[in-house]
Amino acid sequence: MPFENFELKMNTIFTLFMILIMILSILLIIIVMAQNPKGGGLSGTFGGTSAAQFGVQRTNDFMEKATWWLGGGIVFLILLSVILTANPTTVQTAPARTETPAPQTAPGTNNPATLPTTPAPSN
């Protein structure tokens, strides 16, 4: 069958995409956890200092850009994996079964076709 090799390639590509998506997701989690909140969080409430006062603004810009790029990369890989590994199916329609309807009789009529042919047992 020519499609066996095709399915093996698609499974390999799908596995590769899943591994890349997991790696990017782990990196995104690490980047998000390492970021300082912009509003200061609890440290701003209790007199903490801003990260911009100590010249760490460039690090925050890098972290923010990395977050957006990693998130976009994950979305892109997910969409690409769906498009490339979609299994195109050919729809084969089976011919419709034609059945003749059963003859209809009105209730209470004595149609000989519906009456039992064996006599009732006598006691």
N, C-alpha and C positions, 0 to 999 in steps of 0.2 A: 504494500500500500504506500502510495507517495505521501500520504498525510501523516504517517507515523513519525517521520523525521521532522516534519513541520511542527508537530505537537511537542516533540522533544526540544526543539529550538525555542518555542514559545514558553515552555516551562522554565527553561534556563534563563531566558530574558526576564521573565516574571520574577524568578528568584533573585536575580541580580538587582532588579529594581527594588525589591523588598529589602534587601540588605543595604542598599544605598539610602533608602528612606529611613531605615532604622538608625543608621550612622548619623544622618543629618538631624534626626529627631533627638538623639542623645546629645549632639553638639548644641542644638537649640536649647535644650534643658540646662546644659552647663552655662551657656551664655546668659540665659535669663536669670538663673540663680546668682550669677556673679555680678549682675547689674545693681547699681544703687538706685533706689527710687528717686524720681525727679522731685517729688514733693517733699522729700526729706523724711517722710515717715515718722516714726517715733523719735528719731534722733533730732529732727527739726523742732519737735514739740518741746523737748527737754533741753534745748540750747545747743544741740549739735551743730557742727559747721557744715557748710555746703562743700561739695566736692570741687566746685568751680573755683573756690578760694585757694586751693592748693595746686592748681594747674593740672587737674585730672580731667579737664573737659574733653581733651582729645580722646582719652580712653573711653569716656562715655559715648562720644560720637561713634567711635569704632564699634562699640558694643551694640549701639542702636542700629547701625547699618548692618552689622553681622546678623542681628536678630531678623531684620527684614529680608535680607538675602537668603538666610537659611529657611525662613518660612516660605518665601516664594519658591525656593528650590524644591521644597517638599511638595508643595502644591503642583509644581510643574512635573515632577517625577511621577506623582500619582496620576495626573491626567495623561501623561505620556504612556505609562504602563497600561492604563485602560484602553487607550487607542491602539497601541501596538499588539497587545495580547488579546484583543477582542477576538472571539471565535466566530467568524462569519459562518452562519448556518444557511444552507440552501433549503428553502421550504419546499417540500415535496408533498403535494396534496394527493391524498388517496381518493379514488373515485367514490362518490357517495353511494352508499348502499341503498338500493331501491327495494322496498318491501311492499308487498300488496297488503292493504289493510284488511283486517278480519271482517267478515260480513256482520253487519249490525242487525240485531233483531230487537223488536220492542219487548219490554218486559211483560211477562204473562202470556206470551204467545207460545203455542205448542209447535215449535219448529222441529221436524223429525231429525234434523242434523244435530240438534243440541240435546236430544233425549238419549238416555243411556240405552244401549242395545241389549244388555244382559238383564234377565228378569230378576226381580227381588227374591231373595231366599224365602222359602215358606217354612213356617214353624211347625 
